[in-house]
Amino acid sequence: MTLRTHLDGAVFAEHVPGRAPLIIALHGWGRDRHDLLPALQGREVVALDLSGFGSSPAPPSAWGAREYAERVASVILEMGGAPQVVVGHSFGGRVAVCLAAEHPGLVAGLVLAGVPLLNRAVGRRPSLRYRAVRAARRFGLVPQSRLDAARQRYGSADYKAASGVMRDVLVRIVNEDYRDELGRIACPVAF
């Protein structure tokens, strides 16, 4: 039996009964709560649609992984607050790391897959053509539509697929670095 419920009125979760321990599953960017269920088959899982994905509404502003972690913490607290094993893929892993660092009493262990945690893009710059269009827009030399076209041309597939506040979330997330959080994780971590 699968139970679907709205937790906190803003996060859609799916509870899949199975063998203990209970696992909180956090999906990657552009995915939803169904993403990790095949890998966790037979386990007791609460799979969340992170805000802005699946059935959960977008966040009210451009959240980073730390704000997403606070939302997940509220869900765990609503479930009783017992420490949980948290599985995170990519974006969900970023959220899981922040959760474990900020709320160690809520996380019994982390399983991370494909999680970019260190921002190695420091010093990297967008292409010269894109920077030129962006500078020209700043000085009013080209219309906004030209800058938008350049963003579509030079942006990643995730950037092109995102819009509104979710595009702003993506830009914020890819520029975050989690060195501080990594140093504060006290639970076991598996990669």
Helices and strands as residue ranges (DSSP letters): E 3-7, E 11-16, E 19-26, E 43-49, H 65-78, E 84-89, H 91-102, G 104-106, E 107-113, H 128-138, H 144-154, H 157-161, H 164-174, H 179-183, E 189-190
